[in-house]
């Protein structure tokens, strides 16, 4: 009986420790996601933001930077091509000097690029928000399981004490 009690107590303590470890990991992952989301809030990532990125999110951040750059370039180029095909643009460029044309094209390209960058960041933030919600649900489940485990452990310890007292007859041996 005592061996079973010790085994059950040890098992419950192990479960409690496991839940606490899982909970700390999820809390850290949520914090890392929030830090990463702050880094990409404006669509771009500065050197300081890159250096401050949690190690768990560094790979994702590099993939984001690469994918965002490619997406923004393709999007800006497509929009520039569409713009250049409009009669209004063609008439306007025909009346401008070469250096003004180049400046205008650079300005328009940057504007299209920035719009695409903001759009891509918005999409990434949406994905991060969904992941954060899933982690928060998992966190809540673990917290519930942890509380149940703590309650069971407390009850089991109390019953074990009562059983020991009953076994030894509260100190009275017959």
ZAMARPA-866693 format. One record per residue (C-alpha): x, y negated, z; residue number from 1. Coordinates in nm, 3 decimals, decimal comma. Example, Ala and Ser with C-alpha at 12.3 -4.5 7.8 and 13.67 -1.06 7.14 Angstrom:
node x = 1,230 | y = 0,450 | z = 0,780 | num = 1 $
node x = 1,367 | y = 0,106 | z = 0,714 | num = 2 $
***
This chain:
node x = 0,000 | y = 0,000 | z = 0,000 | num = 1 $
node x = 0,277 | y = -0,242 | z = 0,087 | num = 2 $
node x = 0,468 | y = -0,159 | z = -0,229 | num = 3 $
node x = 0,157 | y = -0,225 | z = -0,435 | num = 4 $
node x = 0,105 | y = -0,554 | z = -0,254 | num = 5 $
node x = 0,464 | y = -0,658 | z = -0,316 | num = 6 $
node x = 0,439 | y = -0,555 | z = -0,680 | num = 7 $
node x = 0,115 | y = -0,750 | z = -0,732 | num = 8 $
node x = 0,259 | y = -1,055 | z = -0,559 | num = 9 $
node x = 0,572 | y = -1,039 | z = -0,773 | num = 10 $
node x = 0,365 | y = -0,996 | z = -1,087 | num = 11 $
node x = 0,148 | y = -1,299 | z = -1,004 | num = 12 $
node x = 0,456 | y = -1,508 | z = -0,922 | num = 13 $
node x = 0,610 | y = -1,408 | z = -1,256 | num = 14 $
node x = 0,290 | y = -1,506 | z = -1,441 | num = 15 $
node x = 0,280 | y = -1,839 | z = -1,257 | num = 16 $
node x = 0,642 | y = -1,911 | z = -1,349 | num = 17 $
node x = 0,576 | y = -1,815 | z = -1,710 | num = 18 $
node x = 0,277 | y = -2,050 | z = -1,731 | num = 19 $
node x = 0,479 | y = -2,333 | z = -1,574 | num = 20 $
node x = 0,759 | y = -2,277 | z = -1,826 | num = 21 $
node x = 0,515 | y = -2,274 | z = -2,120 | num = 22 $
node x = 0,354 | y = -2,589 | z = -1,986 | num = 23 $
node x = 0,685 | y = -2,773 | z = -1,961 | num = 24 $
node x = 0,777 | y = -2,667 | z = -2,317 | num = 25 $
node x = 0,445 | y = -2,794 | z = -2,455 | num = 26 $
node x = 0,474 | y = -3,122 | z = -2,267 | num = 27 $
node x = 0,821 | y = -3,174 | z = -2,415 | num = 28 $
node x = 0,696 | y = -3,087 | z = -2,763 | num = 29 $
node x = 0,412 | y = -3,337 | z = -2,733 | num = 30 $
node x = 0,657 | y = -3,605 | z = -2,617 | num = 31 $
node x = 0,889 | y = -3,524 | z = -2,910 | num = 32 $
node x = 0,597 | y = -3,555 | z = -3,153 | num = 33 $
node x = 0,504 | y = -3,894 | z = -3,009 | num = 34 $
node x = 0,862 | y = -4,018 | z = -3,039 | num = 35 $
node x = 0,880 | y = -3,900 | z = -3,400 | num = 36 $
node x = 0,542 | y = -4,062 | z = -3,478 | num = 37 $
node x = 0,670 | y = -4,392 | z = -3,338 | num = 38 $
node x = 0,981 | y = -4,362 | z = -3,557 | num = 39 $
node x = 0,778 | y = -4,331 | z = -3,878 | num = 40 $
node x = 0,507 | y = -4,578 | z = -3,779 | num = 41 $
node x = 0,615 | y = -4,836 | z = -4,036 | num = 42 $
node x = 0,684 | y = -4,577 | z = -4,305 | num = 43 $
node x = 1,061 | y = -4,612 | z = -4,293 | num = 44 $
node x = 1,320 | y = -4,485 | z = -4,051 | num = 45 $
node x = 1,603 | y = -4,705 | z = -3,931 | num = 46 $
node x = 1,944 | y = -4,575 | z = -3,826 | num = 47 $
node x = 1,858 | y = -4,643 | z = -3,462 | num = 48 $
node x = 1,531 | y = -4,452 | z = -3,492 | num = 49 $
node x = 1,711 | y = -4,166 | z = -3,660 | num = 50 $
node x = 1,967 | y = -4,146 | z = -3,382 | num = 51 $
node x = 1,691 | y = -4,157 | z = -3,121 | num = 52 $
node x = 1,495 | y = -3,872 | z = -3,277 | num = 53 $
node x = 1,458 | y = -3,568 | z = -3,051 | num = 54 $
node x = 1,660 | y = -3,272 | z = -3,174 | num = 55 $
node x = 1,345 | y = -3,064 | z = -3,214 | num = 56 $
node x = 1,212 | y = -3,313 | z = -3,471 | num = 57 $
node x = 1,536 | y = -3,392 | z = -3,654 | num = 58 $
node x = 1,481 | y = -3,136 | z = -3,932 | num = 59 $
node x = 1,126 | y = -3,253 | z = -3,986 | num = 60 $
node x = 1,242 | y = -3,613 | z = -3,999 | num = 61 $
node x = 1,501 | y = -3,532 | z = -4,265 | num = 62 $
node x = 1,239 | y = -3,348 | z = -4,470 | num = 63 $
node x = 1,003 | y = -3,645 | z = -4,425 | num = 64 $
node x = 1,267 | y = -3,890 | z = -4,545 | num = 65 $
node x = 1,345 | y = -3,678 | z = -4,851 | num = 66 $
node x = 0,982 | y = -3,610 | z = -4,941 | num = 67 $
node x = 0,878 | y = -3,971 | z = -4,877 | num = 68 $
node x = 1,159 | y = -4,103 | z = -5,094 | num = 69 $
node x = 1,070 | y = -3,874 | z = -5,384 | num = 70 $
node x = 0,698 | y = -3,943 | z = -5,351 | num = 71 $
node x = 0,749 | y = -4,319 | z = -5,332 | num = 72 $
node x = 0,982 | y = -4,328 | z = -5,632 | num = 73 $
node x = 0,749 | y = -4,123 | z = -5,851 | num = 74 $
node x = 0,446 | y = -4,321 | z = -5,739 | num = 75 $
node x = 0,616 | y = -4,659 | z = -5,795 | num = 76 $
node x = 0,744 | y = -4,551 | z = -6,139 | num = 77 $
node x = 0,400 | y = -4,432 | z = -6,244 | num = 78 $
node x = 0,237 | y = -4,753 | z = -6,130 | num = 79 $
node x = 0,504 | y = -4,959 | z = -6,307 | num = 80 $
node x = 0,444 | y = -4,769 | z = -6,630 | num = 81 $
node x = 0,070 | y = -4,828 | z = -6,600 | num = 82 $
node x = 0,130 | y = -5,196 | z = -6,528 | num = 83 $
node x = 0,367 | y = -5,235 | z = -6,822 | num = 84 $
node x = 0,104 | y = -5,096 | z = -7,059 | num = 85 $
node x = -0,155 | y = -5,361 | z = -6,973 | num = 86 $
node x = -0,196 | y = -5,644 | z = -7,225 | num = 87 $
node x = -0,184 | y = -5,904 | z = -6,947 | num = 88 $
node x = 0,160 | y = -5,785 | z = -6,833 | num = 89 $
node x = 0,292 | y = -5,762 | z = -7,189 | num = 90 $
node x = 0,178 | y = -6,118 | z = -7,268 | num = 91 $
node x = 0,323 | y = -6,250 | z = -6,945 | num = 92 $
node x = 0,660 | y = -6,081 | z = -7,002 | num = 93 $
node x = 0,678 | y = -6,205 | z = -7,361 | num = 94 $
node x = 0,669 | y = -6,562 | z = -7,229 | num = 95 $
node x = 0,936 | y = -6,512 | z = -6,960 | num = 96 $
node x = 1,313 | y = -6,518 | z = -6,972 | num = 97 $
node x = 1,503 | y = -6,191 | z = -6,920 | num = 98 $
node x = 1,620 | y = -6,271 | z = -6,566 | num = 99 $
node x = 1,267 | y = -6,367 | z = -6,458 | num = 100 $
node x = 1,132 | y = -6,048 | z = -6,615 | num = 101 $
node x = 1,384 | y = -5,839 | z = -6,423 | num = 102 $
node x = 1,309 | y = -6,017 | z = -6,095 | num = 103 $
node x = 0,936 | y = -5,972 | z = -6,146 | num = 104 $
node x = 0,976 | y = -5,602 | z = -6,230 | num = 105 $
node x = 1,195 | y = -5,547 | z = -5,923 | num = 106 $
node x = 0,943 | y = -5,725 | z = -5,703 | num = 107 $
node x = 0,653 | y = -5,522 | z = -5,843 | num = 108 $
node x = 0,844 | y = -5,194 | z = -5,811 | num = 109 $
node x = 0,928 | y = -5,271 | z = -5,447 | num = 110 $
node x = 0,566 | y = -5,357 | z = -5,379 | num = 111 $
node x = 0,447 | y = -5,027 | z = -5,531 | num = 112 $
node x = 0,718 | y = -4,838 | z = -5,342 | num = 113 $
node x = 0,620 | y = -4,998 | z = -5,010 | num = 114 $
node x = 0,252 | y = -4,915 | z = -5,068 | num = 115 $
node x = 0,339 | y = -4,552 | z = -5,141 | num = 116 $
node x = 0,562 | y = -4,541 | z = -4,832 | num = 117 $
node x = 0,281 | y = -4,666 | z = -4,610 | num = 118 $
node x = 0,045 | y = -4,414 | z = -4,766 | num = 119 $
node x = 0,290 | y = -4,128 | z = -4,710 | num = 120 $
node x = 0,350 | y = -4,233 | z = -4,348 | num = 121 $
node x = -0,025 | y = -4,243 | z = -4,289 | num = 122 $
node x = -0,056 | y = -3,887 | z = -4,417 | num = 123 $
node x = 0,234 | y = -3,768 | z = -4,198 | num = 124 $
node x = 0,084 | y = -3,938 | z = -3,892 | num = 125 $
node x = -0,245 | y = -3,760 | z = -3,961 | num = 126 $
node x = -0,063 | y = -3,425 | z = -3,966 | num = 127 $
node x = 0,119 | y = -3,513 | z = -3,644 | num = 128 $
node x = -0,206 | y = -3,612 | z = -3,477 | num = 129 $
node x = -0,363 | y = -3,278 | z = -3,570 | num = 130 $
node x = -0,059 | y = -3,092 | z = -3,435 | num = 131 $
node x = -0,070 | y = -3,298 | z = -3,116 | num = 132 $
node x = -0,439 | y = -3,213 | z = -3,067 | num = 133 $
node x = -0,364 | y = -2,842 | z = -3,112 | num = 134 $
node x = -0,080 | y = -2,864 | z = -2,860 | num = 135 $
node x = -0,301 | y = -3,048 | z = -2,613 | num = 136 $
node x = -0,565 | y = -2,775 | z = -2,643 | num = 137 $
node x = -0,297 | y = -2,511 | z = -2,585 | num = 138 $
node x = -0,170 | y = -2,715 | z = -2,290 | num = 139 $
node x = -0,519 | y = -2,726 | z = -2,141 | num = 140 $
node x = -0,556 | y = -2,349 | z = -2,178 | num = 141 $
node x = -0,223 | y = -2,289 | z = -2,007 | num = 142 $
node x = -0,311 | y = -2,531 | z = -1,727 | num = 143 $
node x = -0,640 | y = -2,346 | z = -1,672 | num = 144 $
node x = -0,459 | y = -2,011 | z = -1,668 | num = 145 $
node x = -0,199 | y = -2,152 | z = -1,430 | num = 146 $
node x = -0,467 | y = -2,269 | z = -1,188 | num = 147 $
node x = -0,639 | y = -1,928 | z = -1,203 | num = 148 $
node x = -0,305 | y = -1,757 | z = -1,140 | num = 149 $
node x = -0,227 | y = -1,986 | z = -0,845 | num = 150 $
node x = -0,570 | y = -1,918 | z = -0,697 | num = 151 $
node x = -0,528 | y = -1,543 | z = -0,741 | num = 152 $
node x = -0,182 | y = -1,558 | z = -0,586 | num = 153 $
node x = -0,309 | y = -1,756 | z = -0,290 | num = 154 $
node x = -0,603 | y = -1,518 | z = -0,240 | num = 155 $
node x = -0,379 | y = -1,214 | z = -0,274 | num = 156 $
node x = -0,130 | y = -1,349 | z = -0,023 | num = 157 $
node x = -0,415 | y = -1,420 | z = 0,218 | num = 158 $
node x = -0,560 | y = -1,070 | z = 0,173 | num = 159 $
node x = -0,215 | y = -0,919 | z = 0,217 | num = 160 $
node x = -0,174 | y = -1,104 | z = 0,547 | num = 161 $
node x = -0,515 | y = -0,990 | z = 0,660 | num = 162 $
node x = -0,437 | y = -0,633 | z = 0,553 | num = 163 $
node x = -0,111 | y = -0,634 | z = 0,746 | num = 164 $
node x = -0,288 | y = -0,772 | z = 1,051 | num = 165 $
node x = -0,561 | y = -0,507 | z = 1,016 | num = 166 $
node x = -0,307 | y = -0,232 | z = 0,965 | num = 167 $
node x = -0,113 | y = -0,320 | z = 1,274 | num = 168 $
node x = -0,434 | y = -0,400 | z = 1,462 | num = 169 $
node x = -0,334 | y = -0,759 | z = 1,531 | num = 170 $
node x = -0,047 | y = -0,636 | z = 1,738 | num = 171 $
node x = -0,250 | y = -0,375 | z = 1,925 | num = 172 $
node x = -0,130 | y = -0,021 | z = 1,880 | num = 173 $
node x = -0,371 | y = 0,243 | z = 1,995 | num = 174 $
***
